[in-house]
C-alpha cells in the first residue's frame, strides 16, 4: 500500500496545484513509513537502496543530509532507530519553527 502511495506521488510530482514544500513533506512521510515497514518485514537490506531514491527527492532537507552520512556508517536497524528517535524529531521542530517564523507571517 505504501509503495502504491509513493507511485501516485511520483506520478503527480510536477503538478502545480501542490506546492514544492508540501510535496517534500509528503515524500518524507511516505519514505519514513516505507523504511520502517521494510525493517518490520525483515527486509533491512532494501532500506539502503530505497534511501538512494528518496535522497534524490529531498536534496535540501536537514534530516536527509544527516541520513546520507549515517546510512553508510550504521547498520539499517541502527540507522532507523537514530532517524526515528532523534533526526525526525529535530527535523519536525525545525520545520515547525520555520513555518512559524517565516511562512505564516507572510
C-alpha positions in Angstrom: 0.0 0.0 0.0 2.8 2.4 0.9 4.6 1.7 -2.4 1.3 2.5 -4.3 1.0 5.8 -2.5 4.6 6.6 -3.3 4.0 5.8 -7.0 1.0 8.2 -7.0 3.1 10.9 -5.5 5.7 10.4 -8.2 3.0 10.5 -11.0 1.9 13.9 -9.8 5.2 15.2 -8.7 5.4 18.1 -11.2 1.7 19.1 -10.8 1.4 22.8 -10.0 -1.5 22.5 -7.6 0.7 21.2 -4.8 3.5 23.3 -3.5 7.1 22.1 -3.5 7.3 22.1 0.3 4.1 20.2 0.7 5.4 17.5 -1.8 8.6 17.2 0.1 6.7 16.8 3.4 4.6 14.0 1.9 7.7 12.3 0.4 9.5 12.4 3.8 6.5 10.9 5.5 5.9 8.1 2.9 9.6 7.1 2.8 9.9 7.1 6.6 7.0 4.7 6.7 8.5 2.6 4.0 11.8 2.3 5.8 10.0 1.2 9.0 7.8 -1.3 7.1 10.9 -2.9 5.4 12.5 -3.4 8.8 9.3 -4.8 10.3 9.0 -7.2 7.4 12.6 -8.4 7.9 14.0 -6.7 4.8 16.5 -4.3 6.2 18.9 -4.7 3.2 16.4 -2.9 1.0 16.5 0.2 3.1 19.8 1.5 1.6 18.6 1.1 -2.0 15.3 2.8 -1.2 17.1 5.6 0.7 19.0 6.4 -2.5 15.8 7.0 -4.3 14.5 9.2 -1.5 17.7 11.2 -1.3 17.1 12.3 -5.0 13.8 13.8 -4.0 14.9 15.5 -0.8 18.3 17.1 -1.7 18.0 20.0 0.8 16.4 18.6 3.9 18.1 18.7 7.3 17.1 15.1 8.1 18.1 13.8 4.7 21.5 15.5 4.9 22.3 13.6 8.2 20.8 10.4 6.9 23.1 10.5 3.9 26.0 10.3 6.3 24.6 7.8 8.7 23.3 5.3 6.2 26.9 4.5 5.3 28.1 4.4 9.0 25.3 2.5 10.7 23.5 -0.8 10.3 20.0 -0.5 8.8 18.3 -1.0 12.2 20.6 1.5 14.0 20.1 3.9 11.1 16.3 3.7 11.5 16.4 3.9 15.3 18.6 7.0 15.2 16.4 8.5 12.4 13.1 7.8 14.2 14.2 8.8 17.7 16.4 11.8 17.0 16.6 13.1 13.4 12.9 13.1 12.6 12.0 14.9 15.9 14.6 17.6 15.3 13.5 17.9 11.7 9.9 18.3 12.7 10.7 21.0 15.2 12.9 22.9 12.7 10.2 22.7 10.1 7.6 23.9 12.6 9.8 26.8 13.7 10.5 27.8 10.1 6.8 27.8 9.4 6.0 29.9 12.4 8.8 32.4 11.8 8.8 32.8 8.0 5.9 31.3 6.2 3.0 32.1 8.4 3.9 35.8 8.8 3.8 36.5 5.0 
